[in-house]
Amino acid sequence: MSLPDVQVSLGGVQLAADHSQPASGGWLLTLRSITGWRSPASDGTEASPHWSGRGNVASSDREEGRQVVIEGLLLADSAQMLNEGLDVLGRLKRAPLVVAEGSRALVRTADVRMTQMQETKLTPTIAQVTLNLAADDPIRYSAESRTLTNGANLLPNRGDATAFGRLTLTAPHGAISITHPGGVWTFPALATGSRLIDFRELEVWNGNARVFGAAAGPAPRVLPGGSSWTVAGLSTGSAILTRAEAWS
């Protein structure tokens, strides 16, 4: 991956271009390399003994999480700021990894968790840093969002994988239905508050509390190349869809 063409952020920390310098009283992490972002996810398909007793048969295909490694230099204006920068990076246990490729005008994101951070202090204000990141979900998603409206919603999917997306509903709304390539999905009226609906996991969240039994029907999906959703029941609240494009 050509680094001059790539911009990377992790948990809101924007990685700077190589040879950048920190501002007075600050620190920054420069990007030297990123590996594993474009590599295919590991094959997690398992095999079981064939019923005949001869050989094995593979179960349905399953992908392991993607492994990404970021290497860079942490540059600081002082020894104190260097330690502060290391502390900030060390607290990024789970965070979104966003990779923007300028030449393709493509921004993709993945939820990652840091499995290891290695640092080597080269000087009192410079440290070499390696971040080992694991994305348990092997799919990468577009960072764009779309507002759903009543009627037909044409949703592009430039990726090569089926996208399920996340829908944030903010009241008020009537009883909602979405007709999509997989069938019809319904959700009861929402008078107050908001709900986050993760279609990939078929989960509904009210803040940090999971809501059971609210939705019915197969999860709405956007096929590679794009799909049309017919939406009904939206009122004066908002309906924001994210992760409507997916790459394997």
C-alpha positions as CSV (number, residue, x, y, z in Angstrom):
1,M,0.0,0.0,0.0
2,S,1.5,3.3,-1.1
3,L,1.8,5.4,2.1
4,P,1.7,8.9,0.4
5,D,-1.8,7.9,-0.9
6,V,-3.0,6.6,2.5
7,Q,-4.3,8.4,5.6
8,V,-4.9,6.3,8.8
9,S,-6.6,7.1,12.1
10,L,-7.0,4.8,15.1
11,G,-9.5,5.7,17.8
12,G,-9.6,9.3,16.7
13,V,-5.7,9.6,16.7
14,Q,-4.7,10.7,13.2
15,L,-1.4,9.3,12.1
16,A,0.8,11.9,10.5
17,A,2.9,11.6,7.4
18,D,6.5,10.5,7.8
19,H,8.9,13.3,8.6
20,S,6.2,15.4,10.2
21,Q,7.0,17.3,13.4
22,P,4.9,17.8,16.5
23,A,3.5,21.1,17.5
24,S,4.9,22.9,20.5
25,G,3.8,21.2,23.7
26,G,2.4,18.2,21.8
27,W,3.1,14.8,20.2
28,L,2.2,12.9,17.1
29,L,2.4,9.4,15.7
30,T,3.9,9.1,12.2
31,L,3.0,6.3,9.9
32,R,5.9,4.2,8.6
33,S,3.9,1.1,7.4
34,I,0.6,-0.6,7.6
35,T,0.3,-4.4,6.8
36,G,-2.6,-6.8,6.8
37,W,-5.2,-4.2,5.8
38,R,-5.5,-5.6,2.2
39,S,-4.6,-9.1,3.0
40,P,-7.4,-11.7,3.0
41,A,-8.8,-12.8,6.3
42,S,-7.5,-16.2,7.5
43,D,-9.5,-19.2,6.6
44,G,-11.3,-20.5,9.7
45,T,-13.2,-23.3,8.0
46,E,-13.2,-26.5,10.1
47,A,-13.2,-30.1,8.9
48,S,-15.1,-33.0,10.5
49,P,-14.9,-36.7,9.7
50,H,-16.9,-37.8,6.7
51,W,-20.0,-39.9,7.5
52,S,-18.5,-42.8,5.5
53,G,-15.5,-42.9,7.7
54,R,-13.1,-42.0,4.8
55,G,-11.5,-38.7,5.1
56,N,-12.9,-35.4,6.2
57,V,-15.5,-32.9,5.0
58,A,-15.3,-29.2,5.3
59,S,-17.9,-27.3,7.2
60,S,-19.4,-24.1,5.8
61,D,-16.8,-21.4,5.0
62,R,-15.7,-19.3,8.0
63,E,-13.2,-16.4,8.1
64,E,-11.0,-15.5,11.1
65,G,-10.5,-11.9,12.0
66,R,-8.1,-9.7,10.1
67,Q,-4.7,-9.0,11.6
68,V,-3.3,-5.5,11.0
69,V,0.1,-4.1,12.1
70,I,0.9,-0.4,12.2
71,E,4.5,0.8,12.6
72,G,5.5,4.4,13.2
73,L,7.5,6.9,15.2
74,L,6.0,8.7,18.1
75,L,7.5,12.2,18.1
76,A,7.0,14.6,21.0
77,D,8.0,18.1,22.0
78,S,9.4,16.9,25.4
79,A,10.0,13.7,27.4
80,Q,6.8,14.4,29.3
81,M,4.7,14.6,26.1
82,L,6.3,11.4,24.8
83,N,5.1,9.5,27.8
84,E,1.7,11.1,27.5
85,G,1.5,10.0,23.9
86,L,2.5,6.4,24.8
87,D,-0.2,6.4,27.6
88,V,-2.9,7.6,25.1
89,L,-1.9,4.8,22.6
90,G,-1.8,2.2,25.3
91,R,-5.4,3.0,26.4
92,L,-6.7,2.3,22.9
93,K,-8.0,-1.2,23.7
94,R,-10.9,-1.2,21.3
95,A,-11.2,1.5,18.6
96,P,-12.2,2.1,15.0
97,L,-9.4,1.9,12.4
98,V,-10.1,4.2,9.5
99,V,-8.0,3.9,6.2
100,A,-8.6,6.5,3.5
101,E,-7.1,5.9,0.1
102,G,-6.9,9.2,-1.8
103,S,-6.5,8.0,-5.3
104,R,-9.6,5.9,-5.1
105,A,-11.6,8.3,-3.0
106,L,-12.3,5.3,-0.7
107,V,-12.6,5.4,3.1
108,R,-13.1,2.2,4.9
109,T,-13.3,1.3,8.6
110,A,-13.0,-1.7,10.8
111,D,-13.5,-2.3,14.6
112,V,-10.2,-3.4,16.0
113,R,-8.7,-4.3,19.4
114,M,-5.1,-3.8,20.3
115,T,-3.5,-7.1,21.1
116,Q,0.0,-5.7,21.7
117,M,1.9,-2.4,21.7
118,Q,5.7,-2.5,21.4
119,E,7.7,0.7,22.0
120,T,11.4,1.4,21.9
121,K,12.6,4.8,23.1
122,L,15.2,6.0,20.6
123,T,15.7,9.4,22.3
124,P,13.9,11.2,25.2
125,T,11.4,12.6,22.7
126,I,11.2,9.8,20.0
127,A,9.9,6.3,20.3
128,Q,9.5,3.6,17.7
129,V,6.0,2.1,18.1
130,T,4.4,-1.1,16.7
131,L,0.7,-1.6,17.2
132,N,-0.7,-5.1,16.7
133,L,-4.5,-4.9,15.9
134,A,-7.1,-7.7,15.5
135,A,-10.4,-7.1,13.7
136,D,-12.6,-9.9,14.9
137,D,-15.1,-9.1,12.1
138,P,-13.1,-9.7,8.9
139,I,-15.3,-7.4,6.9
140,R,-14.3,-3.8,6.2
141,Y,-17.0,-1.1,5.8
142,S,-17.5,2.3,4.2
143,A,-17.3,5.1,6.7
144,E,-20.1,7.0,4.9
145,S,-23.6,7.4,6.3
146,R,-27.0,7.7,4.5
147,T,-30.3,9.0,5.6
148,L,-33.3,6.7,4.9
149,T,-36.6,8.2,3.7
150,N,-40.0,6.7,3.1
151,G,-40.3,5.0,-0.3
152,A,-37.5,3.6,-2.4
153,N,-33.9,4.1,-1.2
154,L,-31.2,3.1,-3.7
155,L,-28.2,2.0,-1.7
156,P,-24.9,1.5,-3.6
157,N,-22.4,-1.1,-2.4
158,R,-19.0,-0.7,-4.1
159,G,-17.6,-3.6,-2.1
160,D,-17.5,-7.4,-2.8
161,A,-19.4,-8.5,0.3
162,T,-23.0,-8.3,1.4
163,A,-23.5,-5.3,3.7
164,F,-26.0,-5.4,6.6
165,G,-25.3,-2.0,8.1
166,R,-26.3,-0.3,11.3
167,L,-29.4,1.9,11.6
168,T,-29.7,4.6,14.2
169,L,-33.4,5.6,14.7
170,T,-34.2,8.8,16.6
171,A,-37.9,9.3,17.5
172,P,-40.6,9.9,16.7
173,H,-41.4,7.2,14.2
174,G,-44.4,5.0,13.4
175,A,-44.2,1.3,12.9
176,I,-41.4,0.8,10.4
177,S,-41.1,-1.8,7.6
178,I,-38.2,-2.3,5.2
179,T,-38.6,-4.4,2.1
180,H,-35.2,-5.5,0.9
181,P,-33.5,-8.4,-1.1
182,G,-33.8,-10.8,1.8
183,G,-37.5,-10.1,2.6
184,V,-39.4,-7.8,4.9
185,W,-38.1,-6.5,8.3
186,T,-40.4,-4.7,10.7
187,F,-39.8,-2.5,13.8
188,P,-42.5,-1.2,16.2
189,A,-43.3,2.5,16.6
190,L,-40.7,4.6,18.5
191,A,-42.3,7.5,20.4
192,T,-39.2,8.8,22.3
193,G,-35.5,8.2,22.5
194,S,-33.3,6.4,20.0
195,R,-32.3,2.9,19.0
196,L,-29.2,1.4,17.4
197,I,-30.0,-1.6,15.3
198,D,-27.0,-3.8,14.1
199,F,-28.4,-5.7,11.2
200,R,-25.3,-7.9,10.9
201,E,-25.9,-9.3,14.4
202,L,-29.6,-8.7,14.5
203,E,-29.3,-6.7,17.8
204,V,-31.2,-3.7,19.0
205,W,-29.6,-1.4,21.6
206,N,-31.1,1.3,23.8
207,G,-27.9,3.0,25.0
208,N,-25.9,0.3,26.6
209,A,-28.9,-2.0,27.2
210,R,-29.9,-4.6,24.6
211,V,-33.6,-4.7,23.7
212,F,-35.1,-8.1,22.9
213,G,-38.1,-9.0,20.8
214,A,-38.5,-5.6,19.2
215,A,-37.8,-6.4,15.5
216,A,-39.1,-9.2,13.2
217,G,-38.1,-10.6,9.9
218,P,-34.8,-11.2,8.1
219,A,-32.1,-8.5,8.5
220,P,-32.1,-5.9,5.7
221,R,-29.1,-6.2,3.5
222,V,-27.3,-4.5,0.6
223,L,-25.9,-6.9,-2.0
224,P,-22.6,-6.2,-3.8
225,G,-23.3,-3.7,-6.6
226,G,-26.1,-2.2,-4.6
227,S,-29.8,-2.8,-3.6
228,S,-33.0,-1.0,-3.2
229,W,-34.9,-0.8,0.1
230,T,-38.5,0.3,0.3
231,V,-39.1,2.0,3.6
232,A,-42.4,2.9,5.3
233,G,-43.4,4.3,8.7
234,L,-40.7,6.9,9.1
235,S,-42.0,10.1,10.7
236,T,-40.2,13.4,11.7
237,G,-37.4,11.6,13.5
238,S,-34.2,10.6,11.7
239,A,-33.0,7.2,10.3
240,I,-29.3,7.1,9.6
241,L,-27.7,4.1,8.0
242,T,-24.0,3.4,8.3
243,R,-21.9,0.5,7.0
244,A,-24.0,0.0,3.9
245,E,-21.0,-1.0,1.8
246,A,-18.7,-4.0,2.7
247,W,-15.4,-5.5,1.5
248,S,-14.2,-9.0,2.3
